[in-house]
Amino acid sequence: MAEKKIQKNPLSLQLNADDFNLASGEEKQSLVVMRESVSFWKDGFRRLGKNKIAMVSLFFIVLIMIFAYIVPVFYPYTYAQQIRGSENLAPFTYSEKEQARIDAGESVFPHVCGTDKSGRDYAVRLMLGARISLTVGLLCSVLVLLIGATFGAISGFLGGWADMIMMRITDILYTIPDILLIILLAVAFKEPLEVLASKPGFGWLQTLGPNLVSIFIVFALLYWVGMARIVRSQVLTLKEAEYVTAARALGASGGRIIKKHLLTNCIGTLIVTTTLQIPSAIFTESYLSFLGLGVASPMPSLGSLATDAVKGMNTYPHLLLLPALLISVIILVFNLFGDGLRDAFDPKLKN
């Protein structure tokens, strides 16, 4: 049936009748500006993939992981192996004994980064040092996530006096000097850890030493307060949402609401904050090891390698430059990748 055209009286002040005619299919399509509906994770990873700096940082993170965890398995030297006569060698050089073995037709793997004053291959010690620093950073970040997210979510959900008391606790923890606490804990745990390390199955405690164990304890005691504040601010906003009210009306317990509704909707913030916590933990472990509060010798960390190289920095500068450069690269790529995650998963930054 033909569409009836509405006529307008030219002397009337009424609206133009043609403006109310039915829109054609092309006109309707031209007004569609909404993008394809995708899930939160798919949209976040799509935006992350477009961030070139974040993807380059992720590539370097993977390379560092391979360098720290996989390459030492196939490397011909070990971190504690002392080669007599090969002390303080420059990169890609051989000692007299090794050169004699090469002249005799024997194959000798080169010291890619030279050796230290004890004749230990420096490349494999860099690998193990990076492994220790990365492990400390990852495990400490997990501790911060678990404790901080739980504490902050409970504080924000309860509100009132409970929230005020819990936040005052975080204020008090901010005032505790972490280095002093690490020293005190290392002294306090030294004998108990030595006794425990002598028992079967706990030899790894002797390898790590009381200083590194105290670092984990300090992170569990002090470094979660920033995470708790961030999660609390998110929960204070989310707990007023309609789906939380509906869950309460259906009889859901407070623990289920926190677990299933509040923390689930904070997952983007939790991932970003945890990723940015990793370089902070690595830097903390490195400077504590530089001060002699890190892993026990001969197990290396990047900070302890830098400490050992300070005395000979004028003669063997590469022994200090290499661990310092590796620390800088690790912290830089994790920070850049964390910034990329924040840009990708922050709803306020969507375009």
C-alpha positions in Angstrom: 0.0 0.0 0.0 1.4 3.4 -1.0 2.4 5.7 1.8 0.1 8.5 2.4 1.8 11.9 2.3 0.8 14.3 5.0 0.0 17.8 3.8 0.8 21.0 5.7 -1.2 24.2 5.7 1.3 26.9 4.5 -0.3 29.5 6.9 -0.1 27.2 9.9 2.6 27.3 12.6 2.6 23.6 13.0 5.7 21.4 12.6 6.8 20.2 9.2 4.8 17.1 8.5 7.5 15.5 6.2 9.8 15.2 9.2 7.6 12.5 10.6 7.6 10.2 7.6 8.9 6.7 8.2 12.7 6.4 7.8 14.1 4.3 5.0 16.3 1.3 5.6 19.4 3.2 4.5 18.6 6.1 6.9 18.2 3.6 9.8 21.6 2.0 9.0 23.3 5.4 8.8 22.3 6.0 12.4 23.8 2.8 13.8 27.0 3.9 15.5 27.2 1.2 18.1 30.2 -1.2 17.8 30.0 -4.9 18.0 29.0 -6.2 21.4 31.9 -8.1 23.0 32.8 -9.4 26.4 34.9 -7.5 29.0 37.9 -9.8 28.5 37.7 -9.9 24.7 37.4 -6.1 24.5 40.3 -5.7 27.0 42.7 -8.0 25.1 41.7 -6.4 21.8 42.7 -3.0 23.1 45.9 -4.5 24.7 46.8 -6.0 21.3 46.7 -2.5 19.7 49.1 -1.1 22.2 52.5 -1.6 20.6 54.5 -0.5 23.6 52.7 -3.1 25.8 53.1 -5.9 23.3 56.8 -5.1 22.9 57.1 -5.2 26.7 55.3 -8.5 26.8 57.8 -9.9 24.3 60.7 -8.9 26.4 59.0 -10.3 29.5 58.8 -13.7 27.8 62.4 -13.5 26.7 63.5 -12.7 30.3 61.4 -15.6 31.6 63.1 -17.9 29.1 66.5 -16.5 30.1 65.9 -17.0 33.8 64.0 -20.3 34.0 64.7 -22.3 30.8 68.2 -21.5 29.6 70.0 -22.5 32.9 68.7 -26.1 32.5 70.8 -26.5 29.3 73.7 -24.2 30.2 76.9 -26.2 30.7 78.0 -24.3 33.9 76.2 -24.0 37.3 75.9 -20.9 39.4 78.1 -22.4 42.2 80.7 -24.1 40.0 84.2 -22.6 40.6 86.7 -23.1 37.8 90.3 -22.8 39.1 92.5 -20.5 37.1 89.5 -18.8 35.5 89.0 -15.9 37.9 88.0 -12.5 36.6 87.9 -13.4 32.9 86.5 -10.9 30.4 83.5 -11.9 28.3 84.3 -14.6 25.6 87.8 -15.2 26.9 89.4 -18.4 28.2 91.9 -19.2 31.0 95.2 -20.8 30.2 94.0 -24.3 31.1 90.9 -23.9 29.0 92.9 -22.6 26.1 95.2 -25.6 26.4 92.2 -27.9 26.3 91.0 -26.1 23.1 94.5 -26.5 21.6 94.2 -30.2 22.4 91.0 -30.4 20.3 88.6 -30.4 23.2 85.4 -28.3 23.0 85.1 -25.7 25.7 82.0 -23.5 26.0 82.9 -19.8 26.3 82.2 -17.6 29.3 79.7 -15.3 27.5 79.7 -12.7 30.3 83.1 -13.6 31.8 83.7 -14.9 35.3 83.7 -13.4 38.8 86.6 -13.3 41.3 85.8 -16.9 42.4 86.0 -18.3 38.8 82.2 -18.8 38.5 80.6 -18.3 35.1 78.9 -14.9 35.3 76.2 -15.5 32.7 74.6 -18.4 34.6 74.7 -16.4 37.8 72.9 -13.6 36.0 70.2 -16.1 35.0 69.8 -17.4 38.5 69.8 -13.9 39.9 67.0 -12.9 37.5 65.2 -16.1 38.5 65.4 -15.2 42.2 64.3 -11.6 41.5 61.4 -12.6 39.3 60.3 -15.3 41.7 60.3 -12.9 44.6 58.4 -10.3 42.6 55.7 -12.8 41.5 55.2 -14.5 44.8 55.2 -11.2 46.8 52.6 -9.8 44.3 50.4 -12.8 44.8 50.7 -12.3 48.6 49.8 -8.6 48.2 46.8 -9.5 46.0 45.4 -12.1 48.3 45.8 -10.2 51.6 45.1 -6.7 50.2 42.0 -7.6 48.1 40.5 -9.6 51.0 41.1 -6.9 53.6 40.0 -4.0 51.3 36.8 -5.8 50.2 35.7 -6.7 53.7 36.4 -3.1 54.9 34.5 -1.5 52.1 31.6 -3.9 52.3 31.1 -3.6 56.1 31.5 0.2 56.2 30.8 2.2 59.3 33.0 1.7 62.4 34.5 -1.5 61.0 35.7 0.3 57.9 37.2 3.1 60.0 39.0 0.8 62.4 40.4 -1.4 59.5 41.6 1.7 57.6 43.3 3.1 60.7 45.2 -0.3 60.9 46.5 0.4 57.4 47.6 3.9 58.4 49.6 2.4 61.3 51.2 -0.2 59.0 52.3 2.7 56.7 54.5 4.1 59.5 56.5 0.8 60.1 60.0 1.0 58.6 60.3 -2.1 56.4 64.1 -2.4 56.3 64.3 -2.4 60.2 61.6 -5.0 60.3 63.4 -7.2 57.8 66.6 -7.1 59.9 64.7 -7.9 63.1 62.8 -10.8 61.4 66.0 -12.1 59.8 67.7 -12.2 63.2 64.6 -13.7 64.9 64.1 -16.4 62.3 67.7 -17.4 61.8 68.0 -20.2 64.4 64.5 -21.6 63.8 65.0 -21.7 60.1 68.4 -23.4 60.5 66.8 -26.1 62.7 63.9 -26.5 60.2 66.3 -26.6 57.2 68.2 -29.5 58.8 65.1 -31.7 58.5 64.4 -33.8 55.4 62.5 -31.9 52.7 63.3 -28.4 54.0 66.8 -28.0 52.6 65.6 -25.3 50.3 65.2 -23.0 53.4 69.0 -23.2 53.9 69.5 -22.3 50.3 67.3 -19.2 50.5 68.4 -18.1 53.9 66.5 -16.2 56.7 66.8 -12.9 54.9 64.8 -13.9 51.9 62.2 -15.6 54.1 61.9 -12.4 56.1 61.3 -10.4 52.9 58.2 -12.6 52.1 56.9 -12.1 55.6 57.4 -8.3 55.5 55.5 -8.2 52.2 52.7 -10.2 53.7 52.6 -7.8 56.7 53.2 -4.4 55.2 53.0 -4.1 51.4 49.4 -5.0 50.9 48.0 -1.7 52.3 48.0 0.0 48.9 46.1 -2.8 47.3 43.6 -2.8 50.2 42.9 1.0 49.7 42.3 0.5 46.0 40.0 -2.4 46.4 38.1 -0.6 49.2 37.4 2.4 47.0 36.0 0.1 44.3 33.9 -1.9 46.7 32.4 1.3 48.2 31.0 2.2 44.8 30.0 -1.3 43.6 28.1 -2.3 46.8 25.4 0.3 46.0 24.7 -1.4 42.6 21.4 -3.0 41.8 22.7 -6.5 41.4 24.2 -6.4 45.0 20.8 -5.2 46.3 19.2 -8.1 44.5 21.7 -10.6 45.9 20.9 -9.4 49.4 17.2 -9.6 48.8 17.7 -13.2 47.7 19.4 -14.0 50.9 23.1 -14.2 49.7 25.6 -14.0 52.5 28.1 -11.2 52.8 31.0 -13.6 51.9 29.3 -14.7 48.8 28.5 -11.2 47.7 32.1 -10.2 48.2 33.4 -13.2 46.3 30.9 -13.6 43.5 29.9 -10.0 42.9 32.2 -7.4 44.3 35.7 -8.9 43.7 34.6 -10.3 40.4 33.7 -6.9 39.1 37.1 -5.5 40.4 39.0 -8.1 38.5 40.4 -5.6 35.9 41.7 -3.3 38.7 43.2 -6.3 40.6 45.1 -7.5 37.5 46.5 -4.1 36.7 47.5 -3.3 40.3 49.1 -6.7 40.8 51.1 -6.3 37.6 52.4 -2.9 38.7 53.3 -4.4 42.1 55.7 -6.9 40.5 58.4 -4.3 39.5 58.0 -2.7 42.9 58.7 -6.1 44.6 61.6 -6.8 42.3 63.2 -3.4 43.1 62.7 -3.9 46.8 64.4 -7.3 46.7 67.2 -5.9 44.6 68.1 -3.0 46.9 67.7 -5.2 50.0 70.1 -7.8 48.4 72.4 -4.9 47.6 72.5 -4.0 51.3 73.2 -7.6 52.2 69.7 -8.5 53.3 68.8 -10.9 50.4 69.5 -14.5 49.6 72.3 -16.4 51.2 75.6 -17.0 49.4 76.4 -18.7 47.0 72.8 -18.3 45.6 72.9 -15.1 43.6 70.3 -12.3 43.1 70.7 -9.3 40.9 71.2 -7.0 43.9 73.8 -9.3 45.5 75.7 -9.5 42.2 75.8 -5.7 42.0 77.1 -5.6 45.6 79.9 -8.0 44.9 80.9 -6.0 41.8 81.1 -2.6 43.4 84.6 -3.1 44.8 86.0 -3.9 41.4 83.9 -1.6 39.3 87.0 0.3 38.1 88.8 -2.8 36.9 85.8 -5.0 35.9 82.9 -2.6 35.1 80.9 -5.2 33.2 80.3 -7.2 36.4 78.3 -4.2 37.8 76.9 -3.0 34.5 75.2 -6.3 33.5 73.1 -6.9 36.7 72.2 -3.2 37.0 71.1 -3.2 33.3 69.1 -6.3 33.8 67.3 -4.9 36.8 66.5 -1.7 34.9 65.1 -3.7 31.9 63.0 -6.0 34.1 61.4 -3.1 36.0 60.9 -1.0 32.8 59.1 -3.7 30.8 56.8 -4.7 33.7 55.9 -1.0 34.3 55.2 -0.5 30.6 53.2 -3.7 30.4 51.2 -2.7 33.6 50.4 0.7 32.0 49.2 -1.1 28.9 46.9 -3.4 31.0 45.6 -0.3 32.8 44.8 1.4 29.5 43.1 -1.8 28.2 41.0 -2.8 31.1 40.0 0.6 32.6 36.4 1.3 31.5 37.0 5.0 31.9 39.6 4.9 29.1 37.4 3.1 26.5 36.9 4.9 23.2 
